[in-house]
């Protein structure tokens, strides 16, 4: 299978070269695409200097917009699997081969922090509660146990890419939770594998009790919108016209 690793990146000049270097050493069978999401720093230039493909967005769209562009790129160039990896170094390359292999029996495979491979303790109580509630609802829709529906460490086959190239959400949490709801409604099979998450290479994730509470409220709103929003399904034959590829 032809595999494309998509790295959505916004102002990640401190870590992008390290992430690319590790991916090249661990995943020589895969191509790498950095989607520069309107960065104001040297992220795109450093990625280009590292010799990987770079897609520059004119302004910041968020992870959802960057990944939609990445899925369109993957479809246009005939990749069989598209795999999202964050630019901050948290995603462990040791699990990429397992994610790719699991796509043979599912349309989307999620790398779950809560499936037994490690202990994830970075989130505040309200944030963990929101994650659990989201996982319960999406698990019910998907009719399979999913423990980490907000994970961005995931792989998708061409069926899922065709859907995401047109319908991948750009709103808050849409790139994780709502995208899975859309995939389920489109008949995609979703599975998960356990992974360990590493600390960020650089920078500090913003954490506070107030932020965690806000996350809980916004997560509930995002899930509600995902469940009630109407959208038009797209077939693989319609993708070139609808997605512009």
C-alpha positions in Angstrom: 0.0 0.0 0.0 1.1 3.6 -0.7 1.1 5.4 2.6 1.1 9.2 3.1 1.8 10.7 6.5 0.1 14.1 6.9 1.5 16.5 9.4 -0.8 19.5 10.1 1.5 22.2 11.4 1.0 25.8 12.8 4.1 27.6 14.1 6.0 24.4 14.9 9.5 25.5 13.8 11.0 24.2 17.0 9.9 20.6 16.5 9.1 20.0 12.8 12.6 18.9 11.8 12.8 16.4 14.7 9.4 15.0 13.8 10.3 14.6 10.1 13.6 13.1 10.9 12.1 10.5 13.2 9.4 9.6 10.7 12.0 9.2 7.9 14.0 6.8 10.1 11.0 4.8 11.3 8.8 4.8 8.2 10.9 4.7 5.1 8.1 3.1 3.2 5.8 6.2 3.6 5.8 9.6 2.0 5.5 12.7 4.2 3.3 15.8 3.6 3.5 18.9 5.9 0.4 21.1 5.6 1.6 24.5 6.8 -1.5 26.0 8.3 -0.7 29.7 7.7 2.3 29.7 10.1 4.0 33.0 10.8 7.4 31.3 11.6 9.8 29.1 9.6 7.8 25.9 9.8 7.2 25.5 6.0 10.8 26.5 5.1 12.3 24.0 7.5 10.1 21.3 6.2 11.0 22.0 2.6 14.7 22.0 3.6 14.2 18.6 5.1 13.1 17.4 1.7 9.5 16.5 2.2 6.4 17.8 0.4 4.9 20.9 1.8 1.4 22.3 1.2 1.2 26.0 2.2 -2.2 27.3 3.2 -2.7 31.1 2.8 -4.0 31.5 6.3 -4.8 29.5 9.5 -7.7 27.2 9.0 -7.1 24.9 12.0 -6.4 21.2 12.1 -9.7 20.3 10.3 -8.9 22.6 7.3 -5.3 21.4 7.1 -6.4 17.8 7.2 -9.1 18.3 4.5 -6.4 19.7 2.3 -4.1 16.8 3.1 -6.8 14.2 2.3 -7.4 15.9 -1.1 -3.7 15.8 -1.8 -3.6 12.1 -0.9 -6.5 11.2 -3.1 -5.2 13.2 -6.1 -1.9 11.3 -5.9 -3.4 7.9 -5.5 -2.4 7.0 -1.9 -4.1 4.0 -0.3 -3.6 5.2 3.3 -3.4 8.6 4.9 -2.1 8.8 8.4 -2.3 11.9 10.6 0.7 12.7 12.9 1.0 15.8 15.0 3.9 18.2 14.6 4.6 18.5 18.3 6.3 15.1 18.7 3.7 13.5 20.9 2.8 10.7 18.5 5.2 7.7 18.8 6.3 6.5 15.4 6.6 2.9 16.8 2.8 2.6 16.4 2.5 3.8 12.8 3.1 0.4 11.3 0.3 -1.1 13.5 -2.1 1.7 12.5 -1.4 1.1 8.8 -1.7 -2.7 9.1 -5.1 -2.3 10.9 -6.5 -0.3 8.0 -6.7 -3.6 6.1 -9.7 -4.5 8.3 -11.2 -1.1 8.9 -11.7 2.2 7.2 -10.4 4.3 10.0 -8.1 3.2 12.8 -7.6 5.4 15.9 -4.5 5.3 18.1 -6.1 5.3 21.6 -4.4 6.7 24.7 -6.9 4.9 26.9 -6.8 1.3 25.6 -4.2 -0.1 27.9 -0.8 0.7 26.3 0.0 3.5 28.7 -1.4 5.9 31.3 -2.4 9.4 30.0 -2.7 11.8 33.0 -2.2 15.2 31.3 -5.9 16.1 31.2 -7.9 17.8 34.0 -10.9 16.0 35.5 -13.5 17.9 33.5 -11.5 17.3 30.3 -11.2 13.5 31.0 -14.9 13.4 31.8 -15.7 15.1 28.5 -13.5 12.6 26.6 -15.3 9.7 28.3 -18.7 11.0 27.5 -17.8 11.7 23.9 -16.3 8.2 23.6 -19.4 6.6 25.0 -21.7 8.3 22.5 -19.5 7.7 19.4 -19.0 4.1 20.5 -22.8 3.6 20.5 -23.0 5.1 17.0 -20.1 3.0 15.7 -21.3 -0.2 17.5 -17.8 -0.8 18.8 -15.8 0.2 21.8 -13.9 3.4 21.2 -12.0 5.0 24.2 -10.3 8.0 22.6 -12.4 9.7 20.0 -10.5 13.0 20.4 -7.2 11.4 19.3 -5.6 12.9 16.2 -3.3 9.9 15.8 -5.3 7.9 13.2 -5.1 6.3 9.8 -7.7 6.3 7.0 -8.2 4.3 3.8 -9.4 5.6 0.4 -13.1 5.2 1.3 -12.6 7.4 4.4 -10.4 9.8 2.5 -13.0 10.3 -0.2 -15.5 11.3 2.5 -13.1 13.5 4.4 -11.8 15.3 1.3 -15.3 16.8 1.0 -16.8 16.7 4.5 -14.0 16.9 7.0 -15.2 19.5 9.6 -13.1 22.5 10.5 -14.9 23.6 13.6 -13.7 23.0 17.2 -13.4 19.3 17.8 -14.9 18.7 14.4 -11.7 17.2 13.2 -11.9 14.5 15.8 -15.4 13.8 17.1 -17.6 15.1 14.2 -15.4 13.5 11.6 -16.0 10.1 13.2 -19.8 10.7 13.3 -19.7 11.6 9.6 -17.7 8.5 8.9 -20.1 6.2 10.8 -23.1 7.7 9.0 -21.3 7.1 5.7 -20.9 3.4 6.5 -17.2 3.4 7.6 -15.9 0.8 9.9 -13.9 2.3 12.8 -11.4 0.5 15.0 -8.8 1.4 17.5 -5.4 0.2 18.7 -3.7 1.0 22.0 -0.8 3.6 21.8 1.3 5.5 24.3 1.5 9.2 24.0 4.7 11.1 24.6 5.2 14.5 26.2 5.4 17.5 23.8 8.9 18.1 22.4 8.4 21.9 22.8 5.9 24.2 24.3 3.3 23.5 27.0 -0.3 22.5 26.5 -2.6 25.1 28.1 -4.2 23.5 31.2 -6.4 25.0 33.9 -9.6 24.1 35.7 -11.4 26.9 33.9 -10.1 25.7 30.5 -11.1 22.2 31.3 -14.6 23.2 32.2 -14.8 25.2 29.0 -13.6 22.2 27.1 -16.4 20.1 28.7 -19.1 22.6 27.6 -17.7 23.0 24.1 -17.3 19.3 23.6 -21.0 18.8 24.4 -22.0 21.5 21.9 -19.7 20.0 19.3 -21.2 16.5 19.8 -24.7 17.9 19.6 -24.0 19.6 16.4 -22.4 16.5 15.0 -25.5 14.5 15.8 -28.1 16.9 14.4 -26.2 18.5 11.5 -27.5 17.6 8.1 -25.0 17.0 5.3 -25.0 15.4 1.9 -23.2 12.1 1.5 -20.6 11.8 -1.3 -19.7 8.8 -3.3 -16.2 8.1 -4.5 -17.2 8.9 -8.1 -18.2 12.4 -7.0 -15.0 13.2 -5.2 -13.0 14.7 -8.0 -15.7 17.2 -8.8 -16.8 17.9 -5.2 -13.3 18.1 -3.7 -11.6 19.7 -6.7 -9.1 16.8 -7.2 
